[in-house]
């Protein structure tokens, strides 16, 4: 069983959960600015353009997007978003979204690699979906989308952060 990360307790009995990680050859203070400006209508998710109303994610740090606090809502699309429930600068943030029939938590966690200059970016999601046909259909789309989009997101963050070293 994977170790406990902040936010794991927010979805007590997930129907689906996943942990993704990538090594980034940059210190946390160079990776964090890329993480903190994410979100729909902000810098997007460094993934495919469909994730941000067809706008490309920026290739630079955007100063006006460098502020995120507990209680802020980070858009996931034009009509909904994740609420930030915990945030520790240069280390992690936890976000949750509740919709009828689903409860999802996500943590983005920066873990220093001992004896190296880089970090591991760990993204974990835990989701509960009510046992309905509609929610199962959503889960199937979510699972495929998560794999494709989160991989691209993590590679986009890695490329941007390593370029600044």
N, C-alpha and C positions, 0 to 999 in steps of 0.2 A: 504494500500500500504506500502511495506517495506521502511524503511528510505534509504536515499541516501548514497551510499558508493563510495569511490574513484573508478573511472573508469566507473561508470554507464553511463556517458555521451558519452562514446566512441562508443556505439551501440545505436543510438537514437531510433529506432523502432525495437526492437527485435521480432523475430517470436517465440522464445522460451527463457525463462529465468528461472533460478532456484537459490535458496539460500539454502545452507546446513550449519548446525552449529553443533558443539559438544563442550561440556564443558571439559576442560583439567585442572586437579588439579596440575598446575605448573605455575610459573610466565612466562611472555613473553620471558625473556632472556634465559629460558631453552627450550622453544618451537621453537623460531626463528631459531636456528641452524639446526633443522630438516627440517624446511620449505626451508631454503635458499639453501640446497644442493640437492633439488629435480630436476628432469628433466631426459629425456631420455639420456642415456649415462653417466649420473651422478649417483645419488643415486636412480634413478627411482622415483616411485610415492608411495612407501610403500603400494602398492596395489597387484594385481596379477602379476606374473612374465611376463606375456605376454606384460605388459606395459613397460618392460625394456629389450627387446630382451632375455627373459627367465632368466635373471640374478636376483637373489634376491636383495632386497634393504638392505643396510648395517644396522647393529644393533648398530652402533656407529657413533659418529660425525666424519666426514672425514675433517681434516683441509684444504686440498687443494680444497675442494668444498664449502668453506665458503665465497666466494666472488661472488657477483652478483651486477651488476650496471645497471642503465638505459641505454638502447640501446643493452644490451646483448640479445642473442637469446637463449631461453631455449627450447631444443629439445622436440618435442612431439612424434617424431618417427625418423627413419633414414634420412628422406628427408625434413622435415619441422619443424617449431618451432614457439613459441610465442616470441614476442619481448617485453622486459620489458620496460614499459612506465613511471612507477612511482615506487618509492621504499623508504620507511621510515623504517629504522632498528627497529626491535622489535615491529613493528606496522602493516605494510601492504606492499604488492607489487601488481602492476597491470600489466597484460600481455595481448597482443592482437595477433591475427593471422588473416591474410587476405589471402584467397585463391580465385580462380575464383568461384564466386557464394556464398561466405560466408565471414562473418566478425564476429569474436568471441572475447569477452573480458572476462577475469577472474580476480577477486580480491581475494587474500588471506589476511584476516584481523584478527588481534588479538585484542580482546576487553577485557580489564580488567573487572572483576566482582567486583563491589564495596563491601567492607567489607569482601572479600574473597581473598585467595592467588592465585586462579586460573584465567583462562581466557576462553573466548569463541573464538574458531576458527571458523570464518565465511568464507565460500567460495561461491562466487556468480559468475555465468556466465550469459552472455547475448549474444545471437546469432541471426544474421540475415542470412537467407538462401534465395537465389533467388528462385522464384516460378517455379522451374523446377522439372520434375519427378526425376532426379538424385539427386538434392539437398534434396527433400523430403525423398527419401530413405536414404540418409546420415543422415538426421535429426532423423529419426526413430531409426537408429542404435545408433546414438549419445545419444539420450535420454535414451535408455535402458542401454547403456554402462556407461553413466554418473552416473546413480543411483547406479549401482553395483560397479563400480570402485571407485567413489568418497567416498562412504560410507567406503569401505575397506581402502582407503587412509587416511581418517580422523581417523579411529580406529587405524591404524598403527602409525600415528603421536602421538596420545594420549598415546598409550602403551609405546612408546619409551620415550616421554617426562616425563611421570609420573614415569618411572623407574629411572630417574636421580634426582628426588627430594629427 
